[in-house]
Amino acid sequence: MPENIQVKLASRPVGLPTAENWTIESSPLPEVGDGQLLIQQAYVSLDPAMRSWISAARTYLPPVPIGAVMRAGAVGKVIASQHADYAVGDYVYGSTGVQQYALSDGEGLFKVQTGMVPLSNYLGVMGMTGFTAYFGMLHIGEPKEGDVVLVSGAAGAVGSIAGQIAKIKGCHVVGVAGGPEKCRYLTEELGFDAAIDYKSENLRAAVKRHCPKGIDIYFDNVGGEILDIALSRLRIGARIPLCGGISQYNATEAIQGPSNYLALISCRAKMQGFLVFDFAKDYAKAALELGMWLAQGQIKSRETIVEGIETFPDTFLRLFNGDKLGKLVLKVGAE
Ligand SMILES: NC(=O)c1ccc[n+]([C@@H]2O[C@H](COP(=O)([O-])OP(=O)(O)OC[C@H]3O[C@@H](n4cnc5c(N)ncnc54)[C@H](OP(=O)(O)O)[C@@H]3O)[C@@H](O)[C@H]2O)c1
């Protein structure tokens, strides 16, 4: 009989999570009751937001309880079902956690099609991070031809797609990422107009050099210093989709807020936070358009896939040390 390996939260981290914050446990597969289905998970999504879910503070979701399976999005195959809407062999996406098998009552699950794109794409470009880029850039950023767009976290899951969508809309796109390999990826593979390596360049000077007339859209994945610099270079009527602030997620002291926020007044600019879930009713539309752009080669996506559920404590840290390209995915079982 196969066993189910699960990653559970053992304690709340202070700063960066360590191995002590997790337990990895094995247990027999659960029985499938009436109205339930069992999913054999193939890929688990690793997302920066998971850091906020393991803090004690309530964000837009309640904290993951100590001792519970770590919350995460995942895709896998239905291997047993007593649920009217799901059959054995269906592939599904859901917030089903860091584990190899998930028992579900169907709540919050989506069926996904196989054969069109790799299954792992439903955690990235054809899933939550792709939708975040799509709605954040199009609905909050409102790109127009000729706009100057700055994207931070640009070689990551959201940023790489957000920048390419702005290119499709005819914008001049500058990405900010850590290291020469990521910067080359942005300009040579994804068609960004320029890339700034924030780990080796003077960020303020580089933003000024690449955006000499200022910025119309700053798509913020990072917060902290880069947000402040972007605020100091806004054009009249600029828009800032506030997507995330990863530079602050492991802070042990007060969060670094933007001191240049008065620029929003003088530039009559808009800075707006959003959650991808706000746009759930339009996911099908986003999937259609992203799928079309992918098929036509107008957007490209990369994934860093790490094998083995037991690597979770170390692999999760790669979101914060930048040791990955594109979407970070954990492979926990066969497709
Ligand atoms: N609002 C929403 O609904 C929503 C949905 C999904 C994601 N998000 C947010 O969007 C952002 C990007 O998420 P993602 O899934 O695409 O993650 P990701 O960009 O694929 O991975 C995180 C990247 O952030 C960069 N990074 C880490 N620490 C940094 C720091 N101190 N300063 C600058 N860059 C740093 C690293 O790249 P480098 O090597 O370039 O440093 C790392 O690869 C996150 O803030 C996330 O919370 C929001």
The ligand as an ORCA input file, in Angstrom:
! r2SCAN-3c Opt
* xyz 0 1
  N      -1.534     39.899     -5.520
  C      -1.650     38.618     -5.856
  O      -2.748     38.095     -6.024
  C      -0.399     37.814     -6.035
  C      -0.457     36.532     -6.617
  C       0.748     35.847     -6.814
  C       1.954     36.413     -6.411
  N       1.933     37.640     -5.817
  C       3.180     38.290     -5.409
  O       3.926     38.552     -6.585
  C       5.309     38.524     -6.280
  C       6.019     37.562     -7.223
  O       5.518     36.257     -7.004
  P       6.026     35.052     -7.894
  O       5.170     33.897     -7.618
  O       6.187     35.525     -9.287
  O       7.457     34.762     -7.251
  P       8.796     34.696     -8.053
  O       9.021     36.084     -8.591
  O       8.725     33.585     -9.026
  O       9.894     34.363     -6.962
  C      10.328     35.317     -6.097
  C      11.510     36.129     -6.680
  O      11.612     37.327     -5.933
  C      12.940     37.806     -6.006
  N      13.340     38.301     -4.693
  C      13.388     37.614     -3.539
  N      13.787     38.421     -2.537
  C      13.999     39.646     -3.084
  C      14.435     40.897     -2.571
  N      14.731     41.040     -1.271
  N      14.540     41.939     -3.422
  C      14.255     41.790     -4.723
  N      13.834     40.626     -5.288
  C      13.720     39.577     -4.460
  C      13.816     36.610     -6.433
  O      14.289     36.887     -7.749
  P      15.691     37.675     -7.993
  O      16.701     36.618     -8.234
  O      15.395     38.511     -9.164
  O      15.981     38.439     -6.736
  C      12.848     35.438     -6.497
  O      13.111     34.564     -7.546
  C       5.427     38.117     -4.815
  O       5.592     39.272     -4.050
  C       4.098     37.464     -4.540
  O       3.749     37.522     -3.183
  C       0.797     38.344     -5.621
*
